[in-house]
Amino acid sequence: MSATTLGTLEHVKPGDIETRSFEIIVEELRQRGISLDPATAPVIMRAIHTTADFDYAENLLFSPGAMQAGVEALKAGASVVTDTTMAQSGINKRALARLGGEALNFIRDPEVMQEAHEKGITRSAVAMEKAASLGRPLIYAVGNAPTALVQLRELIDKGMATPPALIIGVPVGFVNVTESKELIMELENVPWIVARGRKGGSNVAAAIVNALLYVATDNVRE
């Protein structure tokens, strides 16, 4: 490593790295002329922090009252259903448990795997059916499978699912990704947070849940 490179490094204590990261994000947003809505800023900032991608300042969209709906649902003990184990792993389960919720994922459920095989559809789609059958207040956090969003929309349209407390629709990719997100954004009676376009991912889904948890637990990190 050259002396020039060493001279550009910031000396930041481990416990201060996240704080410094958010300071940098705020400054770069200012330089870009972007002013975030204070109501949705916690989610957008967390998504940028997770990805180092400032596009989320513009492509992360919220239905009216989505932030409040998500926070209030978590405070009331809603659980979070994810489409991947990666998203489930990234959620702050201690904070969620404090509020009475849990992080659920059915992608490896034997019944889900069998039904998906028999029907020739994705496990993510069948997992949404299983979650909907629980009859509990749920937040759906989808970061990988557009088929999960399509299935959710179909279940809602047919009245086969308890209305979700919130849908986080941020799958990443190329096939049916943008279309599945648009299907969720068409919903008028279900709150949603969607990353419009191709970008997203399980890490983004988990980051959004954690941002909501951070607000719901009165900004106490665990």
C-alpha positions as CSV (number, residue, x, y, z in Angstrom):
1,M,0.0,0.0,0.0
2,S,1.5,3.3,-1.0
3,A,2.1,6.2,1.4
4,T,-0.3,8.3,-0.7
5,T,-3.1,5.8,-0.2
6,L,-2.3,5.5,3.5
7,G,-2.5,9.3,3.8
8,T,-6.1,9.3,2.5
9,L,-7.5,6.8,5.0
10,E,-9.8,8.1,7.7
11,H,-9.0,6.9,11.2
12,V,-12.4,6.0,12.6
13,K,-13.1,4.0,15.7
14,P,-15.0,0.7,15.0
15,G,-18.1,1.9,17.0
16,D,-18.2,5.2,14.9
17,I,-18.0,3.7,11.4
18,E,-21.7,3.5,10.9
19,T,-22.2,7.1,12.2
20,R,-19.4,8.3,9.9
21,S,-21.0,6.4,7.0
22,F,-24.3,8.2,7.4
23,E,-22.5,11.5,7.7
24,I,-20.9,10.8,4.3
25,I,-24.3,9.8,2.8
26,V,-25.9,13.0,4.0
27,E,-23.1,15.1,2.6
28,E,-23.2,13.3,-0.8
29,L,-27.0,13.7,-1.0
30,R,-26.5,17.5,-0.4
31,Q,-23.9,17.7,-3.1
32,R,-26.3,15.9,-5.5
33,G,-29.0,18.4,-4.6
34,I,-31.2,15.7,-3.1
35,S,-33.4,16.5,-0.1
36,L,-35.1,13.5,1.4
37,D,-38.6,13.6,3.0
38,P,-38.0,13.2,6.7
39,A,-40.8,10.7,6.9
40,T,-39.1,8.2,4.5
41,A,-35.5,9.2,5.0
42,P,-34.7,6.4,7.6
43,V,-35.5,3.8,5.0
44,I,-33.8,5.5,2.1
45,M,-30.7,6.2,4.1
46,R,-30.5,2.6,5.3
47,A,-30.9,1.3,1.7
48,I,-28.1,3.6,0.5
49,H,-25.9,2.6,3.5
50,T,-26.4,-1.1,2.7
51,T,-25.7,-0.8,-1.1
52,A,-23.6,2.4,-1.5
53,D,-26.0,3.1,-4.3
54,F,-27.5,6.6,-4.3
55,D,-30.1,5.6,-6.9
56,Y,-32.3,4.5,-4.0
57,A,-32.8,8.2,-3.2
58,E,-35.0,8.4,-6.3
59,N,-36.2,4.9,-7.1
60,L,-37.4,3.8,-3.7
61,L,-41.1,4.7,-3.7
62,F,-43.7,4.7,-0.9
63,S,-47.5,4.5,-1.0
64,P,-49.2,7.2,1.1
65,G,-48.7,6.3,4.8
66,A,-46.5,3.3,4.1
67,M,-43.9,4.2,6.6
68,Q,-46.4,4.8,9.4
69,A,-48.3,1.6,8.5
70,G,-45.1,-0.5,8.7
71,V,-43.9,1.1,12.0
72,E,-47.3,0.7,13.6
73,A,-47.6,-2.9,12.4
74,L,-44.3,-3.8,14.0
75,K,-45.2,-2.0,17.2
76,A,-48.4,-4.1,17.3
77,G,-46.4,-7.4,17.0
78,A,-46.6,-8.1,13.2
79,S,-44.2,-10.7,11.9
80,V,-42.1,-10.4,8.7
81,V,-42.3,-12.9,5.9
82,T,-39.3,-13.0,3.6
83,D,-38.8,-14.7,0.2
84,T,-35.2,-15.8,0.9
85,T,-33.3,-17.0,3.9
86,M,-30.7,-14.3,3.2
87,A,-33.3,-11.6,3.8
88,Q,-34.5,-13.5,6.9
89,S,-30.9,-13.7,8.2
90,G,-30.4,-10.0,7.7
91,I,-33.3,-8.9,9.8
92,N,-32.6,-7.7,13.4
93,K,-34.5,-10.5,15.1
94,R,-33.8,-9.3,18.7
95,A,-35.5,-6.0,17.9
96,L,-38.3,-7.7,16.1
97,A,-38.8,-10.1,19.1
98,R,-38.9,-7.2,21.5
99,L,-42.0,-6.0,19.7
100,G,-43.6,-9.5,19.7
101,G,-42.8,-10.4,16.0
102,E,-40.7,-13.0,14.3
103,A,-38.9,-13.4,11.0
104,L,-40.6,-16.1,8.9
105,N,-39.4,-17.9,5.8
106,F,-41.0,-21.0,4.2
107,I,-38.7,-21.5,1.3
108,R,-37.4,-24.8,2.8
109,D,-40.7,-26.0,4.2
110,P,-41.2,-29.6,3.0
111,E,-44.9,-28.9,2.0
112,V,-43.9,-25.8,0.1
113,M,-41.1,-27.7,-1.7
114,Q,-43.4,-30.5,-2.6
115,E,-46.3,-28.3,-3.8
116,A,-43.9,-26.2,-5.9
117,H,-42.5,-29.3,-7.5
118,E,-46.0,-30.7,-8.3
119,K,-47.3,-27.4,-9.7
120,G,-44.1,-26.5,-11.5
121,I,-43.9,-23.1,-9.9
122,T,-41.3,-21.4,-7.7
123,R,-41.1,-22.2,-4.0
124,S,-41.3,-18.4,-3.4
125,A,-44.8,-18.3,-4.8
126,V,-46.0,-21.2,-2.8
127,A,-44.3,-19.8,0.3
128,M,-46.5,-16.7,-0.1
129,E,-49.6,-18.9,-0.1
130,K,-48.5,-20.6,3.1
131,A,-47.8,-17.3,4.8
132,A,-51.2,-15.9,3.7
133,S,-52.9,-18.9,5.2
134,L,-51.6,-18.1,8.7
135,G,-54.2,-15.4,9.1
136,R,-51.8,-13.2,11.0
137,P,-50.7,-9.5,10.6
138,L,-47.8,-9.8,8.3
139,I,-45.2,-7.6,6.6
140,Y,-43.9,-9.2,3.4
141,A,-40.3,-8.4,2.5
142,V,-39.5,-9.6,-1.0
143,G,-35.9,-9.1,-2.2
144,N,-35.3,-11.7,-4.8
145,A,-38.4,-13.4,-6.4
146,P,-40.8,-11.4,-8.6
147,T,-43.0,-14.5,-8.6
148,A,-43.6,-13.9,-4.9
149,L,-45.0,-10.4,-5.6
150,V,-47.1,-11.7,-8.5
151,Q,-48.5,-14.4,-6.2
152,L,-49.2,-11.9,-3.5
153,R,-51.1,-9.7,-5.9
154,E,-53.2,-12.6,-7.1
155,L,-54.0,-13.7,-3.5
156,I,-55.0,-10.2,-2.6
157,D,-57.2,-9.8,-5.7
158,K,-58.9,-13.1,-5.0
159,G,-59.4,-12.2,-1.3
160,M,-57.5,-15.3,-0.3
161,A,-55.0,-13.4,1.9
162,T,-55.4,-11.4,5.0
163,P,-54.5,-7.9,3.8
164,P,-50.8,-7.4,4.4
165,A,-49.8,-4.7,6.9
166,L,-47.1,-3.7,4.3
167,I,-45.4,-5.1,1.2
168,I,-41.8,-4.4,0.7
169,G,-41.2,-5.1,-3.0
170,V,-37.5,-4.9,-3.9
171,P,-36.6,-8.0,-6.0
172,V,-33.5,-7.6,-8.2
173,G,-33.0,-8.9,-11.7
174,F,-34.3,-8.9,-15.3
175,V,-37.2,-11.3,-15.8
176,N,-40.6,-9.9,-14.7
177,V,-38.9,-7.8,-12.0
178,T,-40.1,-4.4,-13.0
179,E,-43.5,-5.8,-14.0
180,S,-44.1,-7.5,-10.6
181,K,-43.2,-4.3,-8.8
182,E,-45.7,-2.3,-10.9
183,L,-48.4,-4.9,-9.9
184,I,-47.8,-4.0,-6.3
185,M,-47.7,-0.3,-6.9
186,E,-51.2,-0.6,-8.4
187,L,-52.7,-1.7,-5.1
188,E,-54.7,1.1,-3.5
189,N,-55.7,-0.5,-0.1
190,V,-52.4,-2.2,0.8
191,P,-49.3,-0.1,1.9
192,W,-46.2,-0.7,-0.1
193,I,-42.5,0.3,-0.4
194,V,-41.1,-0.6,-3.8
195,A,-37.7,-0.1,-5.5
196,R,-38.9,0.8,-8.9
197,G,-36.9,-0.7,-11.8
198,R,-34.4,-3.6,-11.7
199,K,-32.5,-2.8,-8.6
200,G,-33.1,-4.4,-5.2
201,G,-32.0,-7.5,-3.4
202,S,-32.4,-9.5,-0.2
203,N,-30.0,-7.2,1.5
204,V,-32.1,-4.2,0.6
205,A,-35.3,-6.0,1.8
206,A,-33.7,-6.7,5.2
207,A,-32.3,-3.1,5.4
208,I,-35.8,-1.7,4.9
209,V,-37.2,-3.9,7.6
210,N,-34.4,-2.9,10.0
211,A,-34.9,0.8,9.3
212,L,-38.6,0.4,10.2
213,L,-37.6,-1.5,13.3
214,Y,-35.2,1.2,14.2
215,V,-38.0,3.7,14.1
216,A,-40.5,1.4,15.9
217,T,-38.1,0.8,18.8
218,D,-37.5,4.5,19.3
219,N,-34.1,4.6,17.5
220,V,-32.6,2.0,19.9
221,R,-30.1,-0.1,18.0
222,E,-29.5,-3.7,19.2
